[in-house]
Amino acid sequence: MTPDFKSATYTETYRPQLHFSPPQFWMNDPNGLIYHKGKYHLFYQYYPEDIKWGPMHWGHAVSTDLVHWQHKPTALFPDEHGYIFSGSVVLDFGNTSGLGSAENPPMVAIFTYHDAEAKEDGAKNYETQGLAYSLDDGETWEMYVNNPVLPNDGMEDFRDPKVFWDASNNAWVMSIVAGDHLQLWNSSDLKSWKKLSNFGKRRGAHGGVWECPDLFKMKVGDTDEEKWVLLISINPGGPNGGSATQYFVGDFDGQQFTSEQQETQWVDWGTDNYAGVTYFTLPKDYYGDTYENDPGQDRIFIGWMNNWDYGQETPTTPWRGAMTVPRKLSLQKVAGRYMLYNYPVPQLEQLKTEVQETELELAIGDKKEIKFDGLEQSEVRFTTESKDFVVKLKNTKNEEVVLTMNSEQKLFLLDRVVSGKTDFNEKFANQIQQMPVAELPEGPYEVRMLNDRSSIEVFINKGQYTMTAQLFPTEPYDALEFENVSETSIRFDNIVLAQMKTIW
Ligand code: FRU
């Protein structure tokens, strides 16, 4: 059936009110995240003719606060080299590419060309890397005439270049995946690239193809120690089925990424956070104090709030696909192990309105329901020491999302099996989502939920453990139920229920 593409109102059923979504049509990965001259740019995989995946373009939006977004015209269109797959944008501040000038350094997009016809004809080298550039701060884009800049000698799934400036070695470094591993390449001008090294053929999770890498340096907690973090999305093979993003913590010496990490670690254990990458920023001294909203050294991450298992069938129209809220990453050493935390950026606080505060003490086996009409567009937080509780989001149709903390198994569970519409794809609600929480502190610790019309994001202990999931209730959830399933009485302190203003 051809979808009915009425013009977007941002009031449609399931339309996210706290999250970015395109007005109409299909969206997947975030691309080209860059902060430039006071604005955060968000490009994205976009097919502006249907609400299913198709020949990829780059859609575009900008924000000054990472909360409110302004839609921009489509930035990149397929051309004779292929569809425009995922990639990144840098500010070529020294005009190393010569595509701009010293006075007006170009923004340069580095992306994958996907030649669908060549693939169909059985070629293996159907993915190459190309450039586009903008001389007007990202408003309009030109394709580089000598594309592709990085040809392919026969690697399948050679894609998703993410480029950063390596100040220690005065070079551009590209992380890019080739099927089952990461490759690092470098360049002095963004146009000619030299291979440095490989990583990961036998490391981490390999349940599916590696996609959307991102390599960056982070401070460890408040110490002076620095480590490199590598994000790798894989599809399928995620911990709860389908798509998910793993990470490795290690070191990068300008040539090679190495990691001693043994276990597979996930950015987010929920089913709906994929292909996430972080904002490109320049060394602090580049902009000086000229522009506002500068993220400084903060690492800000956005993911696609969907899963390839069922992402093309979710019951939304006239758009399909939303992004996670922007999240600030931090790296902490917990029990001798590096853990990547992700937690909503503080700018989202401005959306809070009508805040109710309460607290609860529940005897063994007790439960308590709190009616909350604005639940479908809200933030809920509480602190607790308990490791045995159940919190439900419910509606009057007996649809519910069940969150369970289980101390015996050291697991947190998210159950959307009877959460509303689930039958659009059998993989959507065929299992309870599980997250091991072995390193969760004794407490008290915070549980924070961001609830939107068609999603929930759960952040435990300030982002130490995160789960993101889409939900399609047939009527909004309007009550929260807290239940004590432990063997002592338990407390939920500082319960804050905040309605949230729409970002649109
Ligand atoms: C990840 C991905 C990328 C690719 C893009 C195509 O979701 O498969 O690897 O570049 O989507 O739209």
Boltz pocket constraint, residues with backbone or C-beta under 6 A from the ligand:
constraints:
  - pocket:
      binder: B
      contacts: [[A, 28], [A, 29], [A, 45], [A, 56], [A, 84], [A, 85], [A, 86], [A, 112], [A, 159], [A, 160], [A, 210], [A, 211], [A, 212], [A, 275]]
      max_distance: 6.0
